[in-house]
Structures are given as structure tokens and as C-alpha cells.
Amino acid sequence: MKVACVVGARPNFMKIAPIVDAMSRADNLDPFLIHTGQHYDEIMSKVFFEDLGMPRPDVYLGIGSDSHTRQTARIMTDFEKLMEEHKPDYVLVVGDVNSTLAASLVASKLRVRLGHVESGLRSHDRDMPEEINRLVTDAISDDLYTSCADAAPNLRKEGVPEEKIFFVGNVMIDSLVKHRERSRESSILEDLGVDSKGYALVTLHRPSNVDVPETFQGILEALGDLSQEKPVLFPIHPRTRKRIQEFGLESKLNQYPNLRLEEPKGYLDFLRLMDNAALVLTDSGGIQEETTFLSVPCLTLRLNTERPVTVDEGTNTLVGVDPEAIRSAGKKALTGDAKKGTIPELWDGKASERIVDILSRFA
Ligand code: UD1
């Protein structure tokens, strides 16, 4: 069975890598890797292929950045041509980015069987573009592979029949388990001159946080105050860097020498940084899960999460974006009073094998 595996943006790569790897060991599955080019900078894309030991994509569409509609439409147009040319038997999409949505719509219109990995996550916040992508992709998928126990109830509420839902576990944790040892060889702590547990790590890129000047400035001030406790490392997403320039926030950042803006990091360097952080502050979805697995305390700078298992069972706390709340939760965590957690069910490094076992049955 020829399986078109679709990736586009940074958080897709660590999800598809272990699936393609497991698929290449199955006798009856032929993976065909398509990169839409939604993310294209070397540090947002190529580095991840190298770090994760992924094969080069069979096809690179080179779509690039644009408005959501134009980006999605361009992926759809090019992906449809590709489907007609290569005629895959199955399309596998991961996560919740625009590439996930675009490829799903095309597969479903062409009546090619469609599987969605990381299905059933819901923030119940339609202001998030990813929530729309998740809802639509799940509604039109044939097979829904879920990563945690709270996903299936969301799908059932939306009327998804039981036989379409497969609780397989978390493929992103497969990558983490596989590469954790190797990440220990990264020299990133030495390069940045920080000690294990001697710093906080920050990522921010959600439009709701970085596209609104007052919100973004308030968060930066809170992070600046926290950097007086411990250095705060802030590898910066291209979208966030643009906003700093656009809103003239450089002078604000200069007030805090210990709030250190860094280039985005590759997979292995970032994994080592997370593993050794005293605290992680983020608005990313995936990092909430990775810190839970690593038992590193995480403060999520959002009002909601599509990954409640990381709060109920893991090390994650939702703090929102009020600067005072970030300051006080951050100080508490950095002074040793951090949340402990447990690892959710089936986050065991074997989710991809379970997916491939299921796919093999369809072949
Ligand atoms: C996308 C995903 C988001 C995911 C995030 C991870 C959607 C709707 N959003 O958001 O779910 O959490 O990726 O990073 O799919 N840019 C570059 N170089 C790149 C890519 C982007 O400079 O390689 C800049 C461009 O100015 C672009 C902006 O970043 O306009 C935003 O990129 P885009 O892919 O539209 O969304 P992200 O914010 O990255």
C-alpha cells in the first residue's frame, strides 16, 4: 500500500519521522514523503530532517508563507496534482497545521482513504487557527489515531463512530524516546554558557500572544522580571522576531540582559535544552507534552489547552497571559516549588509501531 505521508511545518517533522521509519520496516507498506514547504527556513525545516535521521522528502512543494486561505489553497492545488500523478492508496496527516488541513481536504475529495494522527485534541477555542484545522480534519478522516485517553470522548461527542478511533499513543514521544540519548551529546548548554537546571527556557509564537502588542509586551516584562532569578533563554520563532521589530520592542528587551534572545534551535539541541531546564514557559502545543514526559515543570501562557492530560497528569500549568500571574507562577517554580507529574498512558515510544500495525491490516 502506497502511503502518502504529509508534513509542512516544524511540529510535523518529529511526528512523522518515527512513523516513516516504522513503515519502512513493514513488508506491505510503501511510504511516500511529501513536504509542502509551509516552513522552509533551514532552521525551521532542514535541520529537523538531519537531526531526526529522516529520508529526504520524495516531493517538496515549496509553498511558503502567505495568508491562511492562500497558503491552504496553494497546498491543495499542488497536492491534488501530486495525488493524480503518484496515486497513493492512503494519505496520512499529522497534527493541526494548515498543511494538515489542506492535504486532508484533497484526499477526502478524491476519496482516498485518510488517516489523522493526533486526532481528537480540542481547545474548544475557535480563535485558534489550529482548532479549525483539527475539527475539519477529524470530521473528514477515515481513521483517527489518538494520542491520549481524553481524545476519544471529544470525537464521540462529535458523532465519530467507535470503529474509526484507534488509541495508539503519542508519536512525538516516540521521537523523544529515540533521540534523548543522542541529545545528551549536544554541546548547546556549554555553547550558551548555562548549567543544568540553572535557566528557564521560553518559546512563544501564537498569534494571540505575539500579534497583539500589549499582550506581547506584558509577557516580555514578566519574562524580564523572571530573568533576575535565573537566565531566561528565548529561542525565537521567525514570526515572533518580526513582531519585536514591528512593535519596536528591542529597547524593552535591552533592559533585561538575562532575557536572552537566541536563534531557533534544531531538534537535538532543543531537546537537551528542555531536558535540563529548571522551568519551561511556552505557548506551543507539543512542548507541553514533551515537558510532561521529561518531568520538567511547564507554564503554558494560554487560557486553554487542547492537551489537558498534561495539566491533569503531567507537569503543565495553564497560567494565561496576565504578567502578574506569569511572574508569580514562574518565581514559585524557579524557587523549587514546581509541579510534579506522571507520564500519560501509551506515551511509551511505541505509538508509531501501533499505527503501522493498523495500516498493515488495511494494505
Ligand atoms: C505554524 C502553525 C502552528 C505551529 C507553528 C510551529 C498553522 C496555522 N500554524 O505557525 O500551528 O504551532 O507553525 O512553528 O499552520 N516564517 C519564516 N520561515 C519559515 C516559516 C515561517 O520566516 O520557515 C515566518 C513567515 O513570516 C510567516 C510566519 O513565520 O509568515 C508564520 O509562519 P506560518 O507557517 O504562517 O505560521 P506559524 O506561526 O509558523
Boltz pocket constraint, residues with backbone or C-beta under 6 A from the ligand:
constraints:
  - pocket:
      binder: B
      contacts: [[A, 9], [A, 10], [A, 11], [A, 38], [A, 39], [A, 40], [A, 41], [A, 44], [A, 65], [A, 66], [A, 96], [A, 97], [A, 98], [A, 99], [A, 129], [A, 130], [A, 205], [A, 237], [A, 238], [A, 239], [A, 242], [A, 285]]
      max_distance: 6.0
